[in-house]
Amino acid sequence: MNVWIAIGVTALGCYAVKLTGLLVPAGVLERPLVRRLAALLPVALLAALTAQQTFADGQSLVLDAKAAGLAAAAVALVLRAPFLLVVAAAVAVTAGVRALSG
């Protein structure tokens, strides 16, 4: 029964957040600071999710093949490689590290 309570509370919370967003006056959304934060927030959330999925395993810090693949992707991005090449580099390095480490 606790799972259903959690689902219900989550659904109500999501509805409340959406309703709050609809009730914000349009003038507030046109402010330059709000527009800039709204543009940067998805990038920050995606970066945080990537870091958490790459370097965390429960409560511990892990440096494994995923970290090597992310580093390879970062190097490819710095070198301004096309997106598909960035992904391919990350996949190749990750697979290579996993193959070598067994």
C-alpha positions as CSV (number, residue, x, y, z in Angstrom):
1,M,0.0,0.0,0.0
2,N,2.9,2.4,0.6
3,V,3.8,2.3,-3.1
4,W,0.4,3.5,-4.0
5,I,0.7,6.3,-1.5
6,A,4.0,7.3,-3.1
7,I,2.5,7.2,-6.6
8,G,-0.4,9.4,-5.5
9,V,1.8,11.9,-3.7
10,T,4.1,12.1,-6.8
11,A,1.1,12.6,-9.2
12,L,-0.3,15.4,-7.0
13,G,3.1,17.0,-6.8
14,C,3.6,16.9,-10.5
15,Y,0.1,18.4,-11.0
16,A,0.9,21.2,-8.4
17,V,4.1,22.1,-10.2
18,K,2.4,22.3,-13.6
19,L,-0.4,24.4,-12.1
20,T,2.1,26.7,-10.5
21,G,3.8,27.2,-13.8
22,L,0.5,28.1,-15.5
23,L,-0.3,30.6,-12.7
24,V,3.0,32.6,-13.1
25,P,2.2,36.0,-14.7
26,A,3.5,36.4,-18.3
27,G,5.5,39.5,-17.2
28,V,7.7,37.4,-14.9
29,L,8.6,35.0,-17.7
30,E,9.7,37.9,-20.0
31,R,12.4,39.1,-17.6
32,P,16.0,38.5,-19.0
33,L,17.2,36.7,-15.9
34,V,14.3,34.3,-16.0
35,R,14.7,33.6,-19.7
36,R,18.4,33.0,-19.3
37,L,17.9,30.6,-16.3
38,A,15.2,28.8,-18.3
39,A,17.6,28.3,-21.1
40,L,20.4,27.0,-18.9
41,L,18.5,24.8,-16.6
42,P,18.1,21.8,-18.9
43,V,21.8,21.8,-19.7
44,A,22.6,21.8,-16.0
45,L,20.2,19.0,-15.2
46,L,21.5,16.9,-18.1
47,A,25.1,17.4,-16.9
48,A,24.2,16.5,-13.4
49,L,22.4,13.3,-14.6
50,T,25.3,12.4,-16.8
51,A,27.8,12.8,-13.9
52,Q,25.6,10.8,-11.5
53,Q,25.1,8.0,-13.9
54,T,28.8,7.9,-14.9
55,F,30.6,8.2,-11.6
56,A,28.2,6.9,-8.9
57,D,27.3,3.3,-7.9
58,G,24.9,3.6,-5.0
59,Q,26.8,5.5,-2.3
60,S,30.3,5.1,-3.8
61,L,32.4,6.9,-6.4
62,V,33.4,4.7,-9.3
63,L,35.9,5.3,-12.1
64,D,35.4,2.6,-14.7
65,A,34.9,2.2,-18.4
66,K,32.0,4.7,-18.4
67,A,34.3,7.4,-17.1
68,A,36.9,6.6,-19.9
69,G,34.2,6.8,-22.5
70,L,33.0,10.1,-21.1
71,A,36.5,11.5,-21.2
72,A,36.9,10.4,-24.8
73,A,33.6,12.1,-25.7
74,A,34.8,15.3,-24.0
75,V,38.1,15.2,-25.9
76,A,36.2,14.7,-29.2
77,L,33.9,17.7,-28.3
78,V,36.9,19.9,-27.5
79,L,38.3,19.0,-31.0
80,R,34.9,20.0,-32.5
81,A,34.2,16.6,-33.9
82,P,30.7,15.9,-35.3
83,F,28.2,14.5,-32.9
84,L,28.2,11.0,-34.4
85,L,32.0,10.8,-34.1
86,V,31.7,11.9,-30.5
87,V,29.3,9.1,-29.7
88,A,31.4,6.6,-31.7
89,A,34.5,7.6,-29.8
90,A,32.8,7.2,-26.5
91,V,31.4,3.8,-27.5
92,A,34.8,2.6,-28.8
93,V,36.7,3.7,-25.7
94,T,34.2,2.3,-23.3
95,A,34.1,-1.1,-25.2
96,G,37.9,-1.2,-25.3
97,V,38.3,-0.5,-21.6
98,R,35.7,-3.1,-20.8
99,A,37.4,-5.7,-23.0
100,L,40.8,-5.0,-21.5
101,S,39.6,-5.1,-17.9
102,G,37.6,-8.3,-18.3
